[in-house]
Amino acid sequence: MTTILDKIMEKKREEVSLLKQAGLSYTADRTPVSFYDRVIASKTMALIAEVKRASPSKGDINIGVNPVEQASTYAENGADAVSVLTDTPFFKGTMDDLKSVKENISIPVLNKDFIMDEVQIDRAYASGGDIILLIAAALNDEEMHRLYRHSKEYGLDVLVEVHDEAEMERALKMEANIIGINNRDLRTFETSLTTTERLLRSYGKENAIFVSESGIKTQEDAIRLKEAGAKALLVGETLMRAGNVAEAVRSLKVDL
Ligand SMILES: O=C(O)c1ccccc1NCC(=O)[C@H](O)[C@H](O)COP(=O)(O)O
């Protein structure tokens, strides 16, 4: 069965091929801002607040959003990082969203995309990304290691995303220091916070920062995930639909 993740990666392959054909060279000389260091020093659960216009599971979410205003509100109200979805065909985001957000905030910026090739990491670094996402379900071990090493050469943080025990084992084996547990099954869209609870019951003592991702709506959810052992949350839709974004961000910042 072809899943949505397969479709996204297939489309991404075309994008990467065009990117390579264009032969652009991405140059920059910058020191990424560390999300890892910020979480280690934090007395509150860290929040990665996402700029997400649309998604395959929900369609249009907040198509008219001004990414800079949204990200600035996140930063001013205590977010620890901003995630910017830069995939266009499925999420309606752009690399320009990432660049303009980076120019206007000082907290780390996650380039949320479906990375399969070094050229995307070069582009992310040159565009101001501080954190890269590698999705275990979309990459084999050789690809994960290679892309992880390439990101580290730039000093980027890497969020390695897992959804089940086998993927968690792979992330731990490669000594990923930031591991995202996606509560959403990217094959079926089923979303349940019990995914974080189950995986952290088995792996919560391992040496990594665990980020619980997707389906987080309320302060009660945040407290529940903190009690499960997560040190950070990644929240998109709830913040993108909030009537009062500032208040929604503050409500998700809970003490550790
Ligand atoms: O959100 C989706 O529908 C989706 C589908 C397929 C691949 C990835 C997808 N989302 C990316 C994300 O990881 C989420 O944007 C992120 O975790 C925030 O989730 P939420 O708070 O539920 O918007």
The ligand as a Gaussian input file, in Angstrom:
#p B3LYP/6-31G(d) Opt

LIG

0 1
 O        0.518000      16.856000       9.968000
 C        0.346000      15.992000       9.092000
 O       -0.763000      15.739000       8.600000
 C        1.507000      15.229000       8.543000
 C        1.285000      14.257000       7.575000
 C        2.342000      13.557000       7.030000
 C        3.628000      13.821000       7.435000
 C        3.873000      14.781000       8.404000
 C        2.833000      15.479000       8.959000
 N        3.033000      16.452000       9.895000
 C        4.315000      16.948000      10.265000
 C        4.461000      17.059000      11.711000
 O        5.317000      16.410000      12.237000
 C        3.554000      17.969000      12.491000
 O        3.394000      19.148000      11.757000
 C        4.049000      18.367000      13.857000
 O        4.420000      17.277000      14.628000
 C        2.941000      19.168000      14.593000
 O        1.773000      18.398000      14.659000
 P        0.371000      19.041000      15.137000
 O        0.628000      19.768000      16.432000
 O       -0.560000      17.898000      15.318000
 O       -0.027000      19.982000      14.065000

